[in-house]
Amino acid sequence: MDSGTYMTEGVAPAEPAMRDAERSADLMAAEHITIIEPAKGWQLINFRELWRYRELLYSLTWRDVKVRYKQTLLGAAWAILQPVMMMVIFTIFFGRLAKLPAGNLPYPIFVFAGLLPWTFFASAIANSGNSVVGSERLITKIYFPRLFVPTAAVGGALFDMGISLVVFAITMAVFRVSPDWTIVFFPLLVLQTAMLGAGLAYLLSALTVTYRDFRFIIPFLAQIWMWLSFVMIPVPENWLHQGKWQYLFYVNPVYGIVSTYRRVLMGLEYGWNPWYLVSSIGITIGIFVLGLFYFRKTERRFADIA
């Protein structure tokens, strides 16, 4: 009897614990558990994942726009003042004082047409270069497609370009310049500019995570690139007919974009060559794929070293 008593006393306390364990197991089985694992094989873009998180891309883009103009005196008006002031300054120095030619266009329109793609491109790479490092807290705490971080910076630059485009249309009306019929190709040019900016954004943002020197290199690179792309000044006449200088236009995708903007918007033939555009499109695609490849290859280390 004593042994039976001891056995009953030994089993009885274990029954509630067993029932609790069974209930816990049932609850765990009923819960939806998400396990994040590295993708198997190589996939340049996971379109299904990007589509699932598409609303987050909109939120990140709008966040970048609001943060950039938050607590500023003029707000989004800076997107207008920057190209307008550059147009005025370069028109005075190069259009009035140096009297440089601008084809059959008023010099302010010539400059502004080049500033449209350039400010979009330069703003995209400048804002995205440090975007991953700047989103360190977000990246290290939750999971989402890391590709959205630099892409949101490009989206913010596109927002600024939309504002500048309205001002450009007003400027054309003031100088009584009519758009050419080729303006129907303008959306394709914007797409190419966005692809080039995004490709460099992916590449530079990933490089900046590992090599912090790139945040100092990017502004310097943008300044040199602007002058090599003849955004503010027309190409010298003799350069257009000398082979040794023409290679500069073939290997510089931004010049192909800038000169085609002027051709598409106002029909300006000066300095434009269809082969410059073909070369620009090829280089744009190459940079976009290279940027995606490097970003996807290195993004697994972002949370450790960002």
C-alpha positions as CSV (number, residue, x, y, z in Angstrom):
1,M,0.0,0.0,0.0
2,D,2.8,2.3,0.8
3,S,4.5,1.7,-2.5
4,G,1.2,2.2,-4.3
5,T,0.6,5.4,-2.5
6,Y,4.0,6.7,-3.4
7,M,3.5,5.8,-7.1
8,T,0.2,7.7,-7.1
9,E,1.8,10.7,-5.5
10,G,4.7,10.5,-8.0
11,V,2.5,10.4,-11.1
12,A,-0.3,12.8,-10.2
13,P,1.9,15.9,-10.1
14,A,3.3,15.1,-13.6
15,E,-0.2,15.0,-15.2
16,P,-0.8,18.8,-15.3
17,A,2.6,19.4,-16.7
18,M,2.0,16.9,-19.5
19,R,-1.3,18.5,-20.3
20,D,0.3,21.9,-20.5
21,A,3.0,20.6,-22.8
22,E,0.3,19.1,-25.0
23,R,-1.6,22.3,-25.2
24,S,1.6,24.2,-26.0
25,A,2.4,21.8,-28.8
26,D,-1.1,22.3,-30.2
27,L,-0.8,26.0,-30.1
28,M,2.5,26.0,-31.8
29,A,1.1,23.7,-34.5
30,A,-1.8,26.1,-35.0
31,E,0.3,29.2,-35.3
32,H,1.7,30.4,-38.6
33,I,5.5,30.3,-38.4
34,T,7.6,32.0,-41.1
35,I,11.2,30.8,-41.5
36,I,13.5,33.0,-43.5
37,E,16.2,31.1,-45.3
38,P,18.8,32.0,-48.0
39,A,17.5,31.5,-51.5
40,K,18.7,28.3,-53.2
41,G,20.6,28.8,-56.4
42,W,21.1,32.1,-58.2
43,Q,18.2,34.5,-58.8
44,L,19.0,38.1,-59.9
45,I,15.6,39.5,-59.0
46,N,12.8,37.8,-57.0
47,F,9.9,39.4,-58.7
48,R,7.3,37.6,-56.5
49,E,8.9,39.0,-53.3
50,L,9.2,42.5,-54.7
51,W,5.5,42.5,-55.7
52,R,4.5,41.3,-52.2
53,Y,6.4,44.2,-50.6
54,R,5.4,46.8,-53.2
55,E,3.7,49.0,-50.7
56,L,6.8,49.2,-48.7
57,L,8.7,50.6,-51.7
58,Y,6.1,53.4,-51.9
59,S,6.5,54.1,-48.1
60,L,10.3,54.2,-48.3
61,T,10.2,56.5,-51.3
62,W,7.8,58.9,-49.7
63,R,9.9,58.8,-46.5
64,D,13.0,59.8,-48.4
65,V,11.2,62.7,-50.0
66,K,9.7,63.9,-46.7
67,V,13.0,63.6,-44.8
68,R,14.9,65.5,-47.4
69,Y,12.6,68.5,-47.2
70,K,11.6,68.2,-43.6
71,Q,12.2,71.4,-41.5
72,T,13.4,73.4,-44.5
73,L,12.2,76.9,-45.1
74,L,11.2,76.4,-48.8
75,G,10.4,72.6,-48.7
76,A,10.0,71.0,-52.1
77,A,10.7,74.4,-53.8
78,W,14.3,73.4,-53.6
79,A,13.7,70.9,-56.4
80,I,12.8,74.0,-58.5
81,L,15.4,76.4,-57.3
82,Q,18.4,74.2,-57.9
83,P,18.0,73.7,-61.7
84,V,16.6,77.2,-62.2
85,M,19.6,78.9,-60.4
86,M,22.0,76.7,-62.3
87,M,20.3,77.7,-65.6
88,V,20.5,81.4,-64.8
89,I,24.2,81.3,-63.8
90,F,25.3,79.3,-66.8
91,T,23.2,81.4,-69.1
92,I,24.9,84.5,-67.9
93,F,28.5,83.2,-68.1
94,F,28.3,81.0,-71.1
95,G,25.3,82.3,-73.1
96,R,25.8,86.1,-72.6
97,L,29.4,86.6,-71.8
98,A,31.1,83.7,-73.7
99,K,28.4,83.7,-76.3
100,L,28.6,80.0,-76.9
101,P,26.3,78.6,-79.6
102,A,23.2,76.5,-78.6
103,G,22.0,75.5,-82.0
104,N,18.7,77.2,-82.9
105,L,17.6,77.3,-79.2
106,P,17.7,80.0,-76.6
107,Y,20.5,79.3,-74.3
108,P,18.3,78.9,-71.1
109,I,16.3,76.2,-72.8
110,F,19.4,74.4,-74.0
111,V,20.8,74.4,-70.4
112,F,17.5,73.4,-68.8
113,A,17.0,70.5,-71.2
114,G,20.3,69.1,-70.1
115,L,19.7,69.7,-66.5
116,L,16.5,67.7,-66.5
117,P,18.2,64.3,-66.9
118,W,21.4,65.3,-65.1
119,T,19.8,66.5,-61.8
120,F,17.7,63.3,-61.8
121,F,20.7,61.1,-62.4
122,A,23.1,63.0,-60.0
123,S,20.5,63.2,-57.2
124,A,19.8,59.4,-57.6
125,I,23.4,58.4,-57.1
126,A,24.1,61.0,-54.4
127,N,21.1,60.0,-52.3
128,S,21.4,56.3,-52.8
129,G,25.2,56.0,-52.2
130,N,24.8,56.2,-48.5
131,S,21.3,54.8,-48.3
132,V,22.1,51.3,-47.0
133,V,24.4,52.6,-44.4
134,G,21.9,55.2,-43.4
135,S,19.2,52.5,-43.0
136,E,21.3,50.4,-40.6
137,R,18.7,50.2,-37.8
138,L,16.0,49.2,-40.3
139,I,18.1,46.6,-42.0
140,T,19.4,45.0,-38.8
141,K,15.9,44.6,-37.2
142,I,13.4,43.4,-39.8
143,Y,13.5,41.5,-43.0
144,F,12.4,43.2,-46.3
145,P,13.9,43.3,-49.8
146,R,17.1,45.3,-49.3
147,L,16.9,46.3,-53.0
148,F,14.2,48.7,-52.0
149,V,16.5,51.0,-50.0
150,P,18.5,52.4,-53.0
151,T,15.5,52.1,-55.3
152,A,13.6,54.4,-53.0
153,A,16.3,57.0,-53.3
154,V,16.0,56.8,-57.1
155,G,12.2,57.2,-56.7
156,G,12.7,60.3,-54.6
157,A,14.9,61.8,-57.4
158,L,12.2,61.0,-59.9
159,F,9.8,63.0,-57.8
160,D,12.1,66.0,-58.0
161,M,12.4,65.6,-61.7
162,G,8.6,65.7,-62.1
163,I,8.5,69.1,-60.4
164,S,11.4,70.4,-62.6
165,L,9.6,69.1,-65.7
166,V,6.6,71.4,-64.9
167,V,9.0,74.4,-64.6
168,F,10.7,73.4,-67.8
169,A,7.3,73.4,-69.7
170,I,6.7,76.9,-68.3
171,T,10.1,78.1,-69.4
172,M,9.5,76.7,-72.9
173,A,6.2,78.7,-73.0
174,V,8.0,81.9,-71.9
175,F,10.6,81.6,-74.7
176,R,8.0,80.4,-77.2
177,V,9.7,77.2,-78.0
178,S,7.5,74.4,-79.2
179,P,8.2,70.8,-78.5
180,D,9.0,68.4,-81.3
181,W,6.8,65.5,-82.3
182,T,9.6,63.2,-81.0
183,I,8.5,64.1,-77.4
184,V,6.4,60.9,-77.6
185,F,9.6,59.0,-76.9
186,F,10.3,61.0,-73.7
187,P,8.9,58.4,-71.3
188,L,11.4,55.8,-72.7
189,L,14.2,58.3,-72.1
190,V,13.1,58.7,-68.5
191,L,13.1,54.9,-68.1
192,Q,16.6,54.7,-69.4
193,T,17.8,57.5,-67.1
194,A,16.1,55.7,-64.2
195,M,17.8,52.4,-65.1
196,L,21.2,54.0,-65.3
197,G,20.7,55.7,-62.0
198,A,19.4,52.6,-60.3
199,G,22.2,50.4,-61.6
200,L,24.8,52.8,-60.2
201,A,22.7,53.2,-57.0
202,Y,22.8,49.4,-56.4
203,L,26.5,49.3,-57.1
204,L,27.6,52.3,-55.1
205,S,25.3,51.7,-52.1
206,A,26.7,48.1,-51.8
207,L,30.3,49.3,-52.2
208,T,29.8,52.0,-49.5
209,V,28.8,49.4,-47.0
210,T,32.2,47.7,-47.4
211,Y,34.3,50.7,-48.3
212,R,33.2,53.9,-46.6
213,D,35.5,55.9,-48.8
214,F,32.9,55.8,-51.6
215,R,30.7,58.4,-49.8
216,F,33.5,60.9,-50.4
217,I,34.1,59.7,-54.0
218,I,30.5,60.0,-55.2
219,P,30.3,63.9,-55.1
220,F,33.6,64.2,-56.8
221,L,32.6,61.7,-59.4
222,A,29.4,63.5,-60.1
223,Q,31.2,66.9,-60.6
224,I,33.6,65.4,-63.1
225,W,30.9,63.5,-64.9
226,M,28.8,66.6,-65.4
227,W,31.5,68.4,-67.3
228,L,32.4,65.3,-69.4
229,S,28.7,65.1,-70.4
230,F,28.4,68.7,-71.6
231,V,25.3,69.4,-69.6
232,M,25.9,73.1,-69.4
233,I,27.9,73.9,-72.5
234,P,27.6,72.7,-76.1
235,V,30.1,70.3,-77.6
236,P,32.9,72.2,-79.5
237,E,32.2,72.0,-83.3
238,N,35.6,70.5,-84.1
239,W,35.1,67.7,-81.5
240,L,32.0,66.5,-83.4
241,H,34.1,65.6,-86.5
242,Q,37.3,64.2,-84.9
243,G,37.4,60.5,-84.1
244,K,39.7,60.8,-81.1
245,W,37.0,62.9,-79.3
246,Q,34.0,61.0,-80.5
247,Y,35.1,58.0,-78.4
248,L,34.3,60.1,-75.3
249,F,30.7,60.4,-76.4
250,Y,30.4,56.7,-77.2
251,V,31.7,55.5,-73.8
252,N,29.8,58.1,-71.7
253,P,26.1,57.0,-71.4
254,V,25.1,60.2,-69.8
255,Y,26.0,62.3,-72.8
256,G,23.9,60.0,-75.0
257,I,21.0,60.6,-72.6
258,V,21.5,64.4,-72.3
259,S,21.9,65.0,-76.1
260,T,18.8,62.8,-76.8
261,Y,16.7,64.7,-74.3
262,R,17.4,67.9,-76.3
263,R,16.7,66.0,-79.6
264,V,13.4,64.5,-78.3
265,L,12.1,67.6,-76.5
266,M,13.0,70.3,-79.0
267,G,14.3,68.6,-82.1
268,L,17.9,69.9,-81.6
269,E,20.2,68.0,-84.0
270,Y,23.4,69.8,-82.8
271,G,25.7,67.4,-81.0
272,W,23.3,64.5,-81.4
273,N,24.1,61.1,-83.0
274,P,21.8,58.1,-83.0
275,W,24.8,55.8,-82.4
276,Y,25.6,57.7,-79.2
277,L,22.1,56.7,-78.0
278,V,22.6,53.1,-79.0
279,S,25.9,52.9,-77.1
280,S,24.3,54.6,-74.1
281,I,21.5,52.1,-74.0
282,G,23.9,49.2,-74.2
283,I,26.1,50.6,-71.4
284,T,23.0,51.4,-69.3
285,I,21.8,47.8,-69.5
286,G,25.3,46.5,-68.6
287,I,25.6,48.8,-65.5
288,F,22.1,47.9,-64.4
289,V,22.8,44.2,-64.5
290,L,26.2,44.7,-62.9
291,G,24.7,46.8,-60.1
292,L,22.0,44.2,-59.4
293,F,24.5,41.3,-59.5
294,Y,26.9,43.0,-57.0
295,F,24.1,44.2,-54.7
296,R,22.4,40.7,-54.6
297,K,25.8,39.1,-54.0
298,T,26.8,41.2,-51.0
299,E,23.4,42.0,-49.4
300,R,23.6,39.0,-47.1
301,R,26.4,40.7,-45.2
302,F,24.7,44.1,-44.9
303,A,23.2,43.3,-41.4
304,D,26.7,42.4,-40.1
305,I,28.8,45.3,-41.4
306,A,26.3,48.1,-42.1
